Amino acid sequence: MAAMRITTTLDPHSWPHATAAQKVLHALAKAGGEGRFVGGCVRDAILGRAIRDIDIATNLAPEDVVKALAAAGLKSVPTGIKHGTITAVADHVGFEVTTLRHDVETDGRHAVVAFTDDWQQDAARRDLTMNALFCDGGGQLYDYFNGFEDLTTGRVRFVGDPAQRMDEDYLRILRFFRFHADYAAGDFDAAAIAAAASRRQELKRLSGERLRQETMKLLLARRGVEIWGEMLGREFVASYLPSATSQNRLIKVAGLEARLDVAPASIRRLAALAVTGRAADIAETLKLSNADRDRLALANGVRPDFNVSDAHLVRRQIYDLGNAAALDLLLLDWGATQPESDWMRAFDIIQNWPSPKFPLAGRDLLALGHSAGPDLGQKLAEIEAWWIAGDFAADRAACLEKARSLLTP
């Protein structure tokens, strides 16, 4: 099958880091190979969306890529050389350059690949037709599986047989939903959703790291909230993350993020979904980092609602929690019992009042003549409590004066 020539062309020279990317393509070409853009940069350029990461496919073997980059004076980093990926660094910008591949063996979780110089073979092993599009440095598109039409009409369709694609890698079940949430304009592809439904229990076989990556991206996708609801109704969530079922709270939090112009946060949305007290289950399944695990546990634990009844209490909670955690709790608890104006006041404070640092430390009391020992910490805590009660208004000089007054016999 020859690549379908698309009359539409792109303008890679207008993309972010275009000059650096072209240097990589020129290095590959000078070595007798070819590089083509692939993946998200091509999809988003076709749709007129902002370009983020720029990935490159090439018909050169990995070792030849390294030589080609070196000959052009470009740095290479063997980030995934076993699977054919070299990171090329041009003008301090990294680009993943991956040799064309075809699958030799798959088991639903891992693939053994062999390198090839055949662009069609590489396109045939990709999951979705929209991900099998290539674009050369001049903007010419190469399409082997009608991916351009699928992308521009909002149809998320697998290359070839959906069941076979999913059996090669069960993570493609989640990827299907994520890409549907980001790119689809209509209903699920019937063959794909049927194949996914019969394999949903296989999600349990995947590593937590891979599940985390797709889940977090899905929660931030354009229609991620809606598609998560579909996954709940079709029992996909129950197959691998049964503690993430509070859809109504997710809808509320996502709506507040949009209304208040707050950047969506995947861990906040995950906290909205989490059944109260089940954060540890989710953290373990998704192998969350310690920081994300703690953030999820704080938001999901049994606790009082965020108190918005007066400005001082809001500032006190910001001081205890930090602005980011305070914002999480505010959005999760919004609308419980207080008037809307109180929630808005609390939101404005969180946005505009950075959590302060207590101006004194133990060494300051020692310098004033206080002796070391357990009483030192108690005295420091007493001064801090006075500072907090005064709504954090006292500066360092005032805090030192308070310390002197407490230390004077």
C-alpha positions in Angstrom: 0.0 0.0 0.0 1.5 3.4 -1.0 1.0 6.3 1.2 -2.0 8.4 0.4 -0.9 11.9 -0.7 -2.8 14.6 1.1 -3.3 17.8 -0.7 -3.3 19.6 2.6 0.2 20.5 3.7 1.5 21.7 7.0 4.1 24.4 7.9 6.6 22.8 10.3 8.7 25.9 10.0 6.2 27.8 12.1 6.2 25.2 14.9 7.9 25.9 18.3 11.6 25.1 18.1 11.3 24.7 14.3 14.9 25.7 13.5 16.2 23.1 16.0 13.9 20.4 14.6 15.0 21.1 11.1 18.6 20.7 12.1 17.8 17.2 13.3 16.1 16.3 10.0 19.0 17.7 8.0 21.5 15.7 10.0 19.5 12.5 9.2 19.2 13.4 5.5 22.9 14.1 5.3 23.7 10.6 6.6 21.5 9.1 3.8 18.3 8.7 5.8 15.1 10.5 6.2 13.2 11.9 9.2 9.5 12.6 9.4 7.5 14.2 12.2 5.0 11.8 13.8 2.5 11.7 16.6 1.0 14.6 18.5 2.7 17.4 16.7 1.2 16.2 13.4 -2.3 15.7 14.8 -2.3 19.0 16.5 -0.9 20.9 13.5 -3.6 19.4 11.3 -6.3 20.6 13.7 -4.7 24.0 14.3 -4.0 23.3 17.9 -0.9 24.3 19.9 2.1 22.2 19.2 3.8 20.6 22.2 6.3 17.8 21.9 7.9 17.2 18.5 8.7 13.5 17.8 10.6 12.3 14.8 10.6 8.9 13.1 13.5 7.8 10.9 14.5 5.0 8.6 18.1 5.0 10.0 19.2 2.4 12.5 19.7 3.8 16.1 23.5 3.5 15.8 23.4 5.4 12.5 21.2 8.1 14.1 23.9 8.6 16.8 26.6 8.9 14.1 24.5 11.3 12.0 23.9 13.6 15.0 27.5 13.6 15.9 28.6 14.4 12.4 26.2 17.4 12.5 27.6 18.5 15.8 24.4 17.6 17.7 24.3 15.8 21.0 22.5 12.4 21.4 21.2 10.7 24.5 20.4 7.0 24.3 17.1 7.4 26.3 15.4 4.3 24.8 18.0 2.8 22.5 16.8 -0.8 23.1 13.5 0.2 21.5 15.1 2.4 18.9 14.7 5.8 20.5 17.5 8.4 20.7 17.0 11.9 22.1 18.6 14.4 19.7 19.5 17.7 21.3 19.7 20.8 19.0 19.8 24.4 20.3 19.3 23.0 23.9 16.0 21.3 22.8 15.4 17.6 23.0 13.6 15.6 20.2 12.9 11.9 20.4 14.1 10.2 17.3 12.8 6.7 16.9 13.8 4.1 14.2 11.0 2.6 12.2 9.9 -0.7 13.8 7.7 -3.7 13.4 6.5 -6.1 16.1 8.1 -9.5 16.4 6.3 -10.7 19.5 3.6 -9.2 21.8 1.9 -10.4 25.0 -0.5 -7.6 25.9 2.0 -5.8 28.0 5.4 -5.7 26.2 6.6 -5.9 22.6 9.7 -7.3 21.1 10.4 -5.2 18.0 12.7 -5.3 15.0 14.0 -2.3 13.2 13.0 -1.7 9.6 13.3 1.0 6.9 9.7 0.5 5.7 7.4 3.4 6.6 4.3 1.4 6.0 5.4 -1.4 8.3 5.9 1.2 11.1 2.6 2.8 10.4 0.9 -0.7 10.5 2.1 -1.4 14.1 0.7 1.9 15.5 -2.5 1.8 17.4 -4.8 4.5 15.9 -5.0 5.7 12.3 -4.5 9.3 13.5 -1.2 8.2 15.1 0.0 6.6 11.9 0.4 10.0 10.1 3.8 11.3 9.1 4.9 14.7 7.9 8.2 15.6 6.3 10.3 18.7 6.9 8.6 20.5 4.0 5.1 19.8 5.4 4.0 16.9 3.1 1.7 14.5 4.8 2.0 10.7 4.4 -1.1 8.7 5.3 -1.3 4.9 5.0 -4.6 4.1 6.8 -6.9 7.0 6.2 -5.9 8.7 9.4 -6.2 12.3 8.0 -9.9 11.8 7.3 -10.5 10.1 10.6 -8.8 12.9 12.5 -10.5 15.7 10.7 -13.9 14.1 11.0 -13.4 13.2 14.7 -13.4 9.4 14.3 -11.1 7.5 16.6 -10.3 4.3 14.8 -7.7 1.6 15.1 -5.3 0.6 12.4 -6.6 -2.8 11.2 -8.5 -5.1 13.6 -9.1 -3.4 17.0 -9.1 -6.7 18.9 -5.6 -7.5 17.5 -4.3 -4.1 18.4 -5.5 -4.4 21.9 -4.2 -7.9 22.4 -0.8 -6.6 21.4 -1.0 -4.0 24.2 -3.9 -3.8 26.6 -3.0 -0.2 27.5 -4.5 0.6 24.1 -7.9 0.2 25.8 -7.3 3.3 27.9 -5.6 5.1 25.0 -8.7 4.5 23.0 -10.8 6.3 25.6 -8.2 9.1 26.0 -8.0 9.8 22.3 -11.7 9.7 22.0 -11.9 12.3 24.8 -9.4 14.6 23.0 -10.2 14.1 19.4 -13.6 12.5 18.8 -16.7 14.3 17.5 -19.2 11.5 17.7 -19.9 8.1 19.2 -17.4 5.4 20.0 -16.3 3.3 17.0 -18.5 0.2 17.4 -15.8 -2.4 16.6 -13.4 -0.8 19.0 -15.7 -0.4 21.9 -16.9 -4.0 21.5 -13.3 -5.3 21.5 -12.4 -3.1 24.5 -15.5 -4.3 26.5 -14.5 -7.9 26.1 -11.0 -7.2 27.3 -11.5 -4.7 30.1 -10.4 -7.2 32.8 -7.0 -7.3 31.2 -6.3 -3.8 32.4 -5.3 -5.4 35.8 -2.3 -7.0 34.1 -0.7 -3.6 33.3 1.9 -1.9 35.5 0.8 0.9 37.7 3.2 3.3 36.0 1.5 2.8 32.6 -2.0 2.9 34.1 -1.1 6.1 35.9 0.2 7.8 32.8 -2.9 7.1 30.7 -5.3 7.8 33.6 -3.8 11.2 34.4 -3.8 12.2 30.7 -7.4 11.1 30.3 -8.6 13.1 33.3 -7.2 16.2 31.7 -8.5 15.5 28.2 -11.0 17.9 26.6 -13.9 15.6 27.3 -12.2 13.6 29.9 -14.8 14.1 32.6 -17.6 12.9 30.2 -15.6 9.9 29.0 -14.8 8.9 32.5 -18.5 8.7 33.1 -18.8 6.5 30.1 -16.1 4.3 31.4 -17.9 4.0 34.8 -21.1 3.1 33.1 -19.4 0.4 31.0 -17.5 -1.0 34.0 -14.0 -0.1 32.7 -13.2 1.8 35.9 -14.3 -1.1 38.1 -11.9 -3.3 36.2 -8.8 -1.5 37.4 -9.6 1.5 39.7 -12.8 0.7 41.6 -12.2 3.4 44.2 -12.5 6.2 41.7 -16.2 6.4 41.2 -17.4 9.8 42.6 -18.4 11.2 39.2 -20.7 13.9 40.4 -17.9 15.4 42.5 -15.6 15.3 39.5 -18.1 17.1 37.4 -18.4 19.8 40.1 -14.6 20.3 40.5 -14.0 20.4 36.7 -16.8 22.9 36.4 -15.3 25.1 39.1 -11.9 24.9 37.5 -13.4 26.2 34.2 -15.5 28.9 35.9 -12.7 30.2 38.0 -10.1 29.9 35.3 -8.0 27.5 37.5 -5.6 25.2 35.7 -7.0 21.7 35.8 -4.9 19.3 37.9 -5.1 15.6 37.4 -4.4 14.7 41.0 -7.1 17.1 42.2 -9.6 15.5 39.7 -8.5 12.0 40.9 -9.1 13.2 44.5 -12.6 14.3 43.4 -13.3 10.8 42.0 -11.9 8.9 45.1 -14.3 7.3 47.5 -13.7 8.8 50.9 -10.9 6.9 52.7 -9.8 4.9 49.7 -6.9 7.1 48.6 -4.3 4.5 49.6 -5.9 1.9 47.2 -5.7 4.4 44.3 -2.2 5.4 45.1 -1.0 1.8 45.2 -2.7 0.8 41.9 -1.3 3.8 40.1 2.0 3.8 41.8 1.8 7.5 42.6 4.8 9.5 43.7 5.1 10.2 47.4 4.1 13.8 46.8 1.0 12.9 44.8 0.1 10.1 47.2 0.2 12.6 50.1 -1.8 15.2 48.2 -4.4 12.7 47.4 -4.5 11.4 51.0 -4.9 14.9 52.4 -7.8 15.7 50.1 -9.5 12.3 50.5 -9.2 11.6 54.2 -11.9 12.0 56.8 -11.6 15.7 57.7 -13.6 18.8 58.4 -14.8 20.7 55.4 -12.6 23.7 54.3 -13.8 26.6 56.5 -14.8 29.7 54.6 -16.8 31.4 57.3 -14.3 34.3 57.8 -11.1 35.6 56.1 -8.8 34.9 59.1 -9.8 31.2 59.2 -9.1 30.9 55.5 -5.7 32.4 56.0 -5.1 30.1 58.9 -5.8 27.1 56.7 -3.6 28.4 54.0 -0.8 28.7 56.6 -1.3 25.1 57.7 -1.8 23.5 54.3 -0.1 25.7 51.7 -1.9 27.5 48.9 -2.0 24.5 46.5 -3.5 22.1 49.0 -5.9 24.8 50.3 -7.1 25.3 46.7 -7.7 21.5 46.3 -9.8 21.3 49.5 -11.7 24.5 48.6 -12.8 23.2 45.2 -13.6 19.7 46.6 -15.7 21.1 49.4 -17.3 24.1 47.6 -21.0 24.6 48.1 -21.5 22.6 51.2 -23.3 25.0 53.5 -21.9 28.5 53.2 -23.1 31.2 50.9 -21.4 31.5 47.4 -19.9 34.8 48.4 -17.9 33.2 51.2 -16.5 30.6 48.8 -15.5 33.3 46.4 -13.8 35.3 49.1 -11.9 32.3 50.2 -10.9 31.6 46.6 -9.6 35.2 46.1 -7.5 34.9 49.3 -6.0 31.6 48.2 -5.1 33.2 44.9 -3.6 36.4 46.2 -2.3 35.7 49.7 0.9 33.5 49.7 1.3 31.4 52.7 3.8 33.3 55.0 6.8 32.0 56.9 6.9 32.6 60.7 9.6 35.2 61.1 11.4 33.7 64.1 13.4 30.5 64.8 14.9 29.0 67.9 18.2 30.7 67.3 16.5 34.1 67.7 15.3 33.2 71.2 18.8 31.9 72.1 20.3 35.2 70.9 17.9 37.0 73.3 19.2 34.9 76.2 16.8 32.0 76.4 18.4 28.8 77.4 18.4 25.7 75.2 15.9 22.9 76.1 12.3 21.8 75.7 11.0 25.1 77.0 12.6 26.8 74.0 10.2 25.1 71.5 7.2 25.8 73.8 8.1 29.5 74.0 8.6 29.7 70.2 5.2 28.0 69.7 3.6 30.5 72.1 4.9 33.4 70.0 3.8 31.8 66.8 0.3 31.4 68.2 0.3 35.1 69.1 1.4 35.9 65.5 -1.3 33.7 64.0 -4.0 35.2 66.3 -3.0 38.6 65.1 -3.8 37.4 61.5 -0.1 37.2 60.6 0.3 40.9 60.6 3.3 41.2 62.9 6.7 41.5 61.2 10.0 40.2 62.4 10.7 43.2 64.6 7.3 42.9 66.3 7.8 39.2 66.9 11.2 39.9 68.4 9.6 42.5 70.7 7.0 40.0 71.7 9.7 37.5 72.5 11.6 40.0 74.7 8.4 40.7 76.6 7.9 37.0 77.3 11.5 36.5 78.3 11.7 39.4 80.6 11.2 38.4 84.3 
